[in-house]
């Protein structure tokens, strides 16, 4: 499933809607080019979890930020700076994979084989200065149902490859 965000505000609101539906143990894997909206989406997701979105920054230089003041903890990881999958082992991130909160990973494609199973994979593509194409791939029944609800609202389109 895909949708076209016409503005940063829409990308934020979409993240917030996803955050409102997140459950304990959810893993969301985000991919896309620099500046395509991954961190803005995550800010919205944090808002949907009851976390102050202004506190959510890109953890590119620290790898992970923990936000625990919402209805569920948010573990926000960014692997932009990683060069080898083996670097994950040195960071001791396995404890975040235990499932007591929501794990959001930016640049997940850099460590694809080392991540826990995703509930939702989300890819961001530039379409214009403000416009982004956001493609969702639900990996379990729960997220397939959540996305079906969004589809019924009429603001999403099928991907070129069909439903995901």
N, C-alpha and C positions, 0 to 999 in steps of 0.2 A: 504494500500500500504506500502511496506517496501523497504528499500535499505540497502545495506551493505557499510559502510564507511570503507575504508582500512587504513585511517590515520587521525590524528588530522586535517591536512590541508583539507582533504575532508569534514570532519564534519564542519569546519569553512566555507568552500565554499558553502555547502548546506544551512547553516544558512544565508549566504549572499544572496543566491538566493531567499530564503523565504522572507527575509527582503525587497528585491527589489519589491516583490509582495504584501507586507503588505499595508493595507488601514486603514484610520482613523476608530477607533472603534474595530479593530481586537483584539481578545483575543486568546492567545496561551498558552495552558496548557501543561507543561513538566513534565514527570515522568521518574524515573529510579534511579538506585543505585548511591551511591557516586562515583564520578569519571567516570561516564559513558558518559559524554560529554555535559550535559545540559548547563553549563556556556560557554563552548567553542562555542557551537551552537549559544548561545545568543550573543556572541561577533561578530560572523559572521553576524547574523541578524542585529545587530547595524550597522555594516559596510554597509549592504544593504540599511539601512535607511539614510546613510550619516553621521553617528556618528563615532567618533574615537573609534575603537574597543579596543584600549589599555586602554581606560578609563572605560571599562566595567569590573567590578569585581563581584564576588559572594556577594550578600547582606545578607548572612546568619546571620550576627550579627546585621544588621541594618534593616532587613526585606525588605526595598525598596530603590532602587536608581532611581533617575530621570535623564534622559538624554534628553535634549531639543534642542541640537544644530543640529539635522538632519532635514530631510524633514517632519518628524512627531516626536512628543515626544515618547520616549520609557520609559515605567514604568516597571522596572525589579524587581519582587518580588521573595523572597525565603522564603518558610515556613518550612524549615528543623527543625528549633528550636521550632516551635509551638507544643504544646501538646494537646490543646483543641481548637475546632472551635470557642468557645466563646472569645478567645484571639483576634480574628480579630475585633470584635466589639470595644474592647478597643483601637485598633490602628487607628480607623477612616479611613480605607482604601476605604470606599465607594466612595469618591470623584474621585478615580482613575478609577472607573468603568463607569464613565460618557461617555467615548468614544472619547475624543479629541486626543488620540494618540494610541499607540500599547501597550497592556498589555501582558507581558510575565511572567508566574508564574512557578517557579521551585518548585518541591515537591507539585504540585497541588493536588495530591491524599490525602494529609494530611487534606485538607479543602474542599473536593469535593463538599459538599452541599452548600458552602458559596460563590462559584465563579459565576461570570456572565457566560452566555452561551458562550462556546468556539466556535471559528470558526475552530480551528485546535487543535487537541490533538496529542502530539508527545511523544512516549515512546522510551527510549534508553536502550539497552541491551549490556552488555559486550559479545564479541565473541572471544576476544583474547587481547593481550597487546595493540595493536593499532586498532584493528578492532571492529566496533560497528554495531549492527543491529538497525536501526532507523525505527520505525513503525508510520505511519501517519494515523490519522483518521479525515477526513474532516467532519465538522458538518454543512456545508452550501454549496450551489451551487457554490459560488465563489471559495472556496478552493478545491472543487471537480474538477472544471475546471483547476485550477492552477496545481494540482497534475497530472491531465490527460496530461497536456503539458509536465511535467517532465517524465511521463511514456513513452511518445512518443519518448523521447530521447534514450530510451533503457537501462538506467542504474538503473532501479528499478525492483523489483519483487513483485508478489502478495504475500500477507500474507498467512499463512497456513489456515486461516479462509476465504479466498477469499478477494475480493475487499472491501474496507471500504470507 
